[in-house]
Amino acid sequence: MPETPSAEDFARLRALRATSPSAIADALAARRRRALLAGDGRLFIVAADHPARGALGVRNDAMAMADRYDLLERLAIALSRPGVDGVLGTPDIVEDLALLGVLDDKIVVGSMNRGGLRGATFEMDDRYTGYTVDSIVSHGLDFAKLLLRINLGDAGTVETLERTARAVGDAAAARLPIMLEPFMSSWVDDAVVNDLTADAVVTSVAIASGLGASSAYSWLKLPVVPEMERVMAASTLPTLLLGGDPAGRPDETYRSWADALVLPGVRGLVVGRTLLYPADGDVAAAVDTAAGLVHAVSVVS
């Protein structure tokens, strides 16, 4: 099929969802899979789990990701580019992409999502509302991902830790890699703010690494922060870098990624809005730049 879905492709997708929902399971079962780490042993994953958290904004456009067809077109372009190893999404996104036939030979990461929506009175109630470990396995996906915000000033965090530990243990029992994205967070003026100092990220790494009955299948997804060498010295778990929000100058962002990608333990990059909605609108060029950064580096053991 072409790099971007056609109107006919979208019409077929809608028809299948309405009349043949079992086609989704069929498409996922027929998907051609690949080894998790192939070739150079690095991963470049495009993230698209933001809409299910109500996070639709990019830069100054609060509803940039609201048009599902536009998002799917951007994802199809990204997945067609060399060096893109896979996609991270909630079930609705993954199933749309499966029906469009763009997931062959890609790593598919199922987002377990979070219930604590930004701005909600229940924002720190990060129970998992997307994929479960069982559903990721039954749908033939390759990886699980969860977000872990640790707020020492909010008693609800202990339940999040318990649920996360259970998910990590379930993933290990199923031999399913699971990506933990931890943050030390706090309430500031009635909003939850993540602490991006090196000390805070190191602390979050220490807590997340110890969760669950086994860490054998645990990976980390970490923000790029100052003193990243100290952060990467905090754990032996394989780590993917978080691309972050699309703010600042692209050249500075790419430079920070390049510097962090050479550190021991770093296995690649997970980026979403920064590349899917670049300031100049050229998705292919933005994705190609990031893919070049990821796959130009040899794995440092």
FENDADA-V760569 format. One record per residue. N is the residue number from 1. RES is the residue in one small letter. OMEGA is omega in whole degrees, 0 to 359 (NA if undefined). Layout:
# FENDADA-V760569
N	RES	OMEGA
N	RES	OMEGA
This chain:
# FENDADA-V760569
1	m	179
2	p	182
3	e	179
4	t	180
5	p	178
6	s	176
7	a	178
8	e	177
9	d	180
10	f	177
11	a	178
12	r	179
13	l	181
14	r	181
15	a	179
16	l	178
17	r	183
18	a	190
19	t	184
20	s	182
21	p	177
22	s	178
23	a	179
24	i	178
25	a	179
26	d	181
27	a	179
28	l	180
29	a	182
30	a	183
31	r	178
32	r	184
33	r	180
34	r	175
35	a	181
36	l	178
37	l	181
38	a	176
39	g	185
40	d	177
41	g	181
42	r	183
43	l	171
44	f	185
45	i	176
46	v	184
47	a	179
48	a	179
49	d	183
50	h	185
51	p	182
52	a	174
53	r	183
54	g	181
55	a	185
56	l	188
57	g	172
58	v	184
59	r	186
60	n	181
61	d	185
62	a	183
63	m	185
64	a	184
65	m	185
66	a	182
67	d	184
68	r	181
69	y	177
70	d	179
71	l	180
72	l	176
73	e	179
74	r	178
75	l	178
76	a	176
77	i	181
78	a	183
79	l	179
80	s	186
81	r	178
82	p	179
83	g	175
84	v	187
85	d	182
86	g	186
87	v	177
88	l	181
89	g	172
90	t	186
91	p	182
92	d	180
93	i	182
94	v	182
95	e	173
96	d	181
97	l	177
98	a	179
99	l	177
100	l	174
101	g	184
102	v	185
103	l	178
104	d	177
105	d	177
106	k	171
107	i	180
108	v	182
109	v	179
110	g	179
111	s	176
112	m	173
113	n	178
114	r	180
115	g	183
116	g	184
117	l	181
118	r	178
119	g	181
120	a	175
121	t	180
122	f	189
123	e	182
124	m	177
125	d	187
126	d	172
127	r	186
128	y	189
129	t	180
130	g	178
131	y	165
132	t	177
133	v	180
134	d	182
135	s	177
136	i	179
137	v	184
138	s	179
139	h	176
140	g	176
141	l	192
142	d	193
143	f	171
144	a	177
145	k	175
146	l	177
147	l	182
148	l	176
149	r	185
150	i	183
151	n	183
152	l	178
153	g	182
154	d	185
155	a	179
156	g	181
157	t	183
158	v	177
159	e	176
160	t	178
161	l	181
162	e	180
163	r	179
164	t	178
165	a	179
166	r	179
167	a	179
168	v	178
169	g	178
170	d	180
171	a	179
172	a	179
173	a	179
174	a	183
175	r	181
176	l	175
177	p	181
178	i	185
179	m	179
180	l	179
181	e	187
182	p	174
183	f	164
184	m	186
185	s	178
186	s	175
187	w	176
188	v	181
189	d	177
190	d	176
191	a	178
192	v	181
193	v	177
194	n	179
195	d	184
196	l	171
197	t	180
198	a	181
199	d	181
200	a	180
201	v	176
202	v	179
203	t	180
204	s	178
205	v	181
206	a	181
207	i	183
208	a	183
209	s	183
210	g	183
211	l	175
212	g	182
213	a	177
214	s	176
215	s	188
216	a	183
217	y	181
218	s	171
219	w	175
220	l	173
221	k	192
222	l	176
223	p	174
224	v	184
225	v	174
226	p	182
227	e	182
228	m	178
229	e	179
230	r	179
231	v	183
232	m	175
233	a	185
234	a	183
235	s	173
236	t	183
237	l	175
238	p	190
239	t	170
240	l	182
241	l	177
242	l	182
243	g	177
244	g	181
245	d	183
246	p	178
247	a	178
248	g	183
249	r	181
250	p	182
251	d	177
252	e	178
253	t	180
254	y	180
255	r	179
256	s	176
257	w	182
258	a	180
259	d	183
260	a	183
261	l	181
262	v	184
263	l	177
264	p	179
265	g	181
266	v	184
267	r	179
268	g	194
269	l	172
270	v	184
271	v	179
272	g	190
273	r	181
274	t	183
275	l	181
276	l	180
277	y	180
278	p	184
279	a	181
280	d	177
281	g	184
282	d	183
283	v	183
284	a	182
285	a	180
286	a	180
287	v	180
288	d	179
289	t	180
290	a	178
291	a	178
292	g	178
293	l	183
294	v	190
295	h	175
296	a	186
297	v	174
298	s	179
299	v	176
300	v	184
301	s	NA
